[in-house]
Amino acid sequence: VKPHPAAVLPLALSVRVAREVLAEAGFDPNTVLLVAEAPEDRVAATLATDPDVRIVDFTGSTGFGDWLEQNARQAAVHTEKAGLNTVVLDSTADYKGLLRNLSFSLSLYSGQMCTT
């Protein structure tokens, strides 16, 4: 799995748990790997076009989604080309509740949420 560069931690925690569960069940924990990259790196493009990759499931920018559809021809490519959602905080009477809900939402969607 490859998270958005600005939201690595939530997915890294999920990958750690998944790897632990796989190992405890007797499976190879390397079945699930985390690939984090800086925005200027092309690791995702390299992996997506590797001949051994058979499925690409992508949520993110329209530009890279279009690129995947054109270039990862060895794989079944599924794209959700949505933008990154912003959060605008105006005011609240329950800041602890707001922070709980915001942290849950950010962790649940790794900083991205499909709205299309």
For each residue, the residues with C-beta under 8 A, 3 or more apart:
1: 11 15 32 33 34 35
2: 34 35 36 37 43 44 47
3: 7 8 10 11 12 34 36 110 111
4: 7 8 60 84 110 111 112
5: 8 36 37 38 39
6: 111
7: 3 4 10 11 106 110 111 112
8: 3 4 5 11 12 34 36
9: 12 13
10: 3 7 13 14 106 107 110 111
11: 1 3 7 8 14 15 34 110
12: 3 8 9 15 16 34 36
13: 9 10 16 17
14: 10 11 17 18
15: 1 11 12 18 19 32 33 34
16: 12 13 19 20
17: 13 14 20 21
18: 14 15 21 22 32
19: 15 16 22 23 29 30 32
20: 16 17 23 24 29
21: 17 18 24 25
22: 18 19 25 27 28 29 31 32
23: 19 20 26 27 29
24: 20 21
25: 21 22
26: 23
27: 22 23 31
28: 22 31
29: 19 20 22 23 32
30: 19 33
31: 22 27 28
32: 1 15 18 19 22 29
33: 1 15 30
34: 1 2 3 8 11 12 15
35: 1 2 43 44 47
36: 2 3 5 8 12
37: 2 5 41 42 43 44
38: 5 41
39: 5
40:
41: 37 38 44
42: 37 45 46
43: 2 35 37 46 47
44: 2 35 37 41 47 48 64
45: 42 48 49 67 71
46: 42 43 49 50
47: 2 35 43 44 50 53
48: 44 45 53 56 58 68 71 72 75
49: 45 46 53 71 72 74
50: 46 47 53 74
51: 74
52:
53: 47 48 49 50 56 72 74 75
54: 74 75 76
55: 75 76 78
56: 48 53 68 72 75 76 77 78
57: 78
58: 48 64 65 68 77 78 79 80
59: 79 80 82 112 114
60: 4 64 65 80 81 82 112
61: 64 65 81 83
62: 65 66 81
63: 66 67
64: 44 58 60 61 67 68
65: 58 60 61 62 68 69 79 80 81
66: 62 63 69 70 81
67: 45 63 64 70 71
68: 48 56 58 64 65 71 72 77 79
69: 65 66 72 77 79
70: 66 67 73
71: 45 48 49 67 68
72: 48 49 53 56 68 69 75 77
73: 70
74: 49 50 51 53 54
75: 48 53 54 55 56 72
76: 54 55 56
77: 56 58 68 69 72
78: 55 56 57 58
79: 58 59 65 68 69
80: 58 59 60 65 114 116
81: 60 61 62 65 66 116
82: 59 60 112 113 114 115 116
83: 61
84: 4 111 112
85: 112 113 115
86:
87: 102
88:
89: 92 98
90:
91:
92: 89 95 97 98
93:
94: 97 98
95: 92 98 99
96: 99 100
97: 92 94 100 101
98: 89 92 94 95 101 102
99: 95 96 102 103
100: 96 97 103 104
101: 97 98 104 105
102: 87 98 99 105 106
103: 99 100 106 107
104: 100 101 107 108
105: 101 102 108 109 113
106: 7 10 102 103 109 110 111
107: 10 103 104 110
108: 104 105
109: 105 106 112 113
110: 3 4 7 10 11 106 107
111: 3 4 6 7 10 84 106
112: 4 7 59 60 82 84 85 109
113: 82 85 105 109
114: 59 80 82
115: 82 85
116: 80 81 82
